Structure formats: structure tokens, C-alpha cells
Amino acid sequence: MSQKQQYAQVALNVPIDSLFTYKIPSHFTSQALPGSRVIVNFGNKILTGVVFELTDKAPVIKVKDIRDVLDEKPILSKQMLSFCKWVSQYYIAPIGEVVFLCIPRNINIKTDIFYQLAPDYVEKLNESKLRDNFLFDILDYIKNHKSAVTKKQVEKKFKYNDLSKQINALLESGVIYNESLYSKPTKEKIIKLVNANFPAENYQSIVKENKVSSEKQKKFLEEVLKYKDKELNELMKETGIGAASVNSLALKNLVIIKEVRKIRTSEEIFEETEKNVTLNSDQQNALNEINEAIDSEKFTPFLLFGVTGSGKTEVYINAAKHALLKGKSAIILVPEISLTPQLIHRFKSRFGDKIGVIHSKLSDGERLDTFDRIKNGYYKIIIGARSALFAPVKNPGLIVVDEEHDTSYKQENSPRYHGRDSALVRGKFFECAVVLGSATPSMESFYNADTGKYKLLTLSERAGNFKMPFVKIVDLNLREKLKEKEYIESETNFIKKDFFDLIDKVRLKFLSKDLLVDIDKRLERKESIIILQNRRGFHTYIECMSCNNVEMCPRCSIALTYHKAIDLLKCHYCGFAKKKPQLCTNCGAQKLVEMGAGTERVEEELIKLFPEAEITRMDSDSLTSKNQYQKILKDFYDKKIDILVGTQIISKGLDFPDVTLVGVVNADIGLLNPDFRAGEKTFQILTQVAGRSGRAEKEGEVLIQTTHPEYFLFGNVKEHDYLSFYKNEIRTREAANYPPFSRVALIEIKCEDRILAESKIKEVFNFVKMKDENRLLDMLPPNPPLFSKLRDMYRYHLLIKSPKQKDAPGSYLNSVLRAVKIYADKNLPTKTHLTIDVDAVNLL
């Protein structure tokens, strides 16, 4: 009896929420297994896919064959595929996009459409009717690129979602042409190693017998004898010998050359002094609980709630060590990998080369080698940002989500998964301990711990019994003159009267005397200072005093920020930039006033006030290379930098013993945003940055400047009182039916036509009302968000709340949202873009 024909349901990395059926040729039956990569035809392209499941039934009559199988054994386990399926279903994301989070993007074989300039493009351009400057910018980009480019590369360069119209205009005019080409997949790096094939004591006789007369060859042989497995290219450069001369020595059997694979790893340049750490009783108790869960091999979720500086990292390290002793591996998630060089250094100093690091700055080669070492079980501990959760780690016993409250764990584009919540689900699938750690837990996580869903582990004291910093709230509405004489007499007299005169002359509204005096004190004592201003640029906007017009981005509903270093007004969302106008673009008046202060301005004014101090700014404008962040932090640790000025990136993961002052220039940024999480986010960032101060013997101080000192959360920050903040905030959330009491989903429609976008969001609103047959959902009327236009697209939001009391697993909400997706795909015009964000974090 003939065996039944087998078919593979294949996941492809395309934005279609479906698996695709392919016939498995008989010679691939033993290889085309779930979790294996295969080469298939898809339309007019050739793509790499992953076999998701097998079936003996074909949904259609004509089914294409699998062209090839890339893997001898499956690279993804059945558990991993089940986890991917959950992520796809819960977040309503295409299954292929989720599966390919597990695999480095450039190791797969595929064809793509590439564009390049026509040989006679200048003549074609002159003949054409093209007059749009933006089309000329695209042409310049294609011209200056070393090779042909894809549409996606052009869109990424100019920060556009879809440039089909512009690309087609250039194609139709004959200025560019396209062709289908294979993309080059990343390959293993093969190097040659060289060894001598004779003992060192025989050197003279060997040279004589083999008539080696060339001085370079003699020098090369002398050097080879000094090493074992020396890299051939390095030795050739050192000795100046050519390839032909080396081949001549190899032919005479004097040297042995072998090819081996070289593993590419990213350099971590941050280092700090090693400490002998003894866990205190709180840390030890927490560790014992986590270790018990690892031993039980059952899913156990923990919330490790510890004040800033309480030694959570040491608990993670010791728990990971226990997992390894039990023959298991560990995944350590951090909000942004570049912001945690200390954590990586501490793990590497304990576990050596068993640590694999995953982050967006890795080269394609480094990604491939890291992936292969995870796959073969060499790397036992993986540290990375949210995407590291999808690493095909074997037998995980521990998953840690450090700074679990951080919004960076939520992916902004498809698949819009939440790293923290998905980590808990992966822990369920793999039956392992999951530890969420934070000094300022999210409302959802602390509520889950408070109600017994998670085990609560508390670290109430700083490690080493160091004191929490003293926090002072400075009211910027009150500008009382400091009692200079009294101050000078009561201190060490290092502050002179002319310093106060200088402060009075500068009259900086954004830097209080309290803060400047404290900075001067710390500089005198050779102590380190962190200044937080959570806004980039020099001035935050330019306003006309005649007509009140603010210089806005033409593509977004956002004020342009002035950057003095590049002398441009710039949009921080789409990248649009222009010269600062001399006259108001609305009324032509000369009364343009620069308002607000960003990090660039704060840095400049501090340099004027403290010319002898070494001051460095750290924000996304100033960080241009992957090692720059680490270098700045290393210099700050080594006390080559006195004052570090930056955005919220300096509030994360810094542990420097000499920081004794943290200043917050404007604590109100973000506080008044139309977002139910505004208060929570403000409390978290202030508490986190405050926690950078006084982490050793020297006492720390924190000055927080605000124009709203009456707001309750400032009192909680001052007293380091998370629990009071939580109790107050949770009551508000319950009254308004916001998370953790409900799930929220955000439906967004965007379109270049504002009226069309508005009408379609209302259409979707009516559709949801109709599908909500059980009347469980609570919907806010559709409205434009705070940033109503981004990158030329008008935006409308529909926020849906699903009470957990009535729909605990969220399956009812999920079914309604799936119906919305199907309805939108069939009925909405292609020029409107609909997105569904489950458990949305960004409502702006």
C-alpha cells in the first residue's frame, strides 16, 4: 500500500496571517519536519519558510513542491512553535512574522525586487515631467548607494511606510529600473590557521635542507614556531610575506594550514572593579524561593520588588548559576541592551564565554554565530532586549525580566507583542521560573502580586545597608533669593559671591539656584553628578510673539525642535529638518522666540556656569556608534566626566558609587499627557533616576524641579514610597476601569486623507458595537490622538476596554478584534492603514 502524500503547513515572513501549504517531495520526507527551514516559491519570489505542522490533506488541488530543506534537524522545537502560535493569536499578528523573530533575519535565502539608476537616467530625467524634490532625494539616495536598493531600504531611509507611488513614478519615467535578485544570506566566517610542521630545535637544518633562502619566509617560519593555531592573515601582515611564498612553504610540508570557523562576538568595552558580594537576608530568601521553583520544573511567576540599589542583579546571577548547575539555561531580558553594560559585564565576569548577547546593534555575522551557539547549546545564558525572548534556547529553567515596568518591552510595530507578558507565557510553555524585577513595578504586575497571582519577593533595603538618597522637591514657581551671606558662612566658603552674581545675571528659568549651588558643592568634593532633562535638542519649540504661531513639522502635528549643534529645526518623529527661519512663516513678523530647554541647552548653560568641569551629554542625538554609550559610561565610572546630562536613558541601569547628586530639570514633562499611565510613568522615571544617587558610602541627594509640587506623586517620590503611590493609583484605575482591571486594545486608522480616516474609524466603531453582542466592551468614542498627524498620515484612535471580571482570558475581546481585522481587510480601501494593538502602551 502506497504511503499517503505529505504536505507541510509553512510559515513565511510576510504580513499575511496564514500558513501556506506545500507538497513534500518523497526525498525530503525525513527532513521537512516541524521547526525546519525550507525554500519555497511564493508568487514570483523565492522565500525561506519554516515548517509549522504536517498534514496529509491539501486545501487546494494544485500545490507547489518544497524546493529544498535547509536544516538537517529542526531548529525550532514544538514548544517554541506553540509559543509563537500563542503570540500570533493573542496579539493578532501574522504567524510568519512571529516565527521569524526566532531566526536571524539575514541568514535566509530569498529573492527581492532591487532598484537602480538606468544607464541613461540623466537624459530620461530631462525628458520627464518629474518636478517633486522628494523624488530627486530618492534618486540621490539610489545613486549614492554602493549597490542596488530595495523599496524597504528607501522607506527606512526616509521614514515612510509606503513609497510605492514615488517608486512607480520613477519607474514609469525610465529613470530607474528593477530586477529580481537573490539577497546574499549571511555565511559562517571561515579563517585559516597555521602551525609549524617541525620542532623548533630543527629550524636551522630544516631551512638548509629545504633551501629556504627568502628572508621573509625565514622570518615567517620563526614566527610560526612561537604560536599554536595562529591566524594566517594576521601573521602574513606582521611578517610582510605574500600568499605565494606561504603556499610554497605549505607545498614543502613545512607548515600545516587548516580552515576553521571563527565565531564573531561583539566587543563589550565596559569594565568595573570586581566586588566580593555577600547576599543579605532579603536577597538570600528571594534566591531560595527562586531556586526551589527552578528545582520543581514548574511554571512559577515571581515579582522581585526591590528598592533601587537593593542588589536585584546579584539575585539574578545566583539564580542563573543554580539553573546551570541543574543542567538548564537562562534568558535575561533587559529593556534596552545598550543601556545595561554593567549587567552584561557582571554576568560575563561570572560565567565567561557561556553568555550570549542579543541586541539590534549586532552585525549580521555576529547574529548568525550567536544563533548557532544558542542552537547547539554552547551559550547557556542569553542576555538581550525583548527579541531575545524568541531565542531557541534549550531547556530554559529561568527567565528574568529586569525593569519589568519599562515600556520598551512593548513592540511598536507588527508583531506588537509585550516582552514581559510574553515571557510569562513562554515560562508556562517551558515549565520554568519567571522573575519580573523592578523598584517601580507596573500597576499590572504589582496588582498580580498583591492578589496572589505572582509570588512577591521584597528587597526592602539597599545592598550594603547604604541609605536611600535625600529627595528635595524644588518649586519653580517660587524664586526666593538665597541667603547668600548665611550660606557662605555656614559652608566651607568655596562658593564666592561672584558665583551668585553670575546666577542672577543668567536668570535661567529652568535651572534653580538650589540645583546650581548643589552642583557646585559636589564638584568641589570631586563627586559625580547626573542631570536629567527628558527632552532632546536646544530649544523645544520656536514661537512667534506676534501671532502665537509655533513652527510645526509639515508632515506631523508636532512642533519642530531647534538643534544648535547642526543649526536646524528638526522633527523627532519623521526626521524632517529645515533651517531656522528669521521671520515667522505665518505672519512674516520678526518676533520669533525660542521656548523651552532641551538637553543640548542644559549642557551648554552648565558649561558656561562650570567651565572647569568635564560635562558630557548623552541622548539619541549625541550617541552615534554602538560603543559610544559604553565608552561614556566607562569614562563616567573612571571619573573622567564630572557631570552627565541626558534624557531618560541615563535613568536606566547605572550603578556608580561616586554619584551623590541627581538633578531633574523638569519633572512635569509627560505628566500632563492625555494618557492614563502618565502619572505612573512619571513616578517610575523620577524614582529610577533618583535611585542612581548615593549607592555607596557617600550620602546621595536628589533635586526635582517642578511647577506642580502639589501633585501627590512628588510626595511619594520624596519618601521613596511606592506602596502609597500604588494604593492611590490603583483606586483611580479601578474607578475608570483601566488596567489591571481591564484589557485595553487600540485600533488605529491612518490615511493621507483626514476625512477618509475619520469616516473609516467611525465605520469600525459601529462595526465593533455590532459585534459586541454581549455588551461586555467599554469603548471611548473615536478621536484623533495627541499627535494627530505623523509622517503625512492623519491618525484616528478607537480605545476599547474589556473588563477582566467578565472576560478573564480575553478571548471575547480577541474574537471581536479578529472580526475587525477580517472586516478591514475586505472592506477598507487600500489607502487606509488599520492596526490593532492589544495591551497598548503608547496611546499618543
Disulfide bonds with the S-S distance in Angstrom:
none
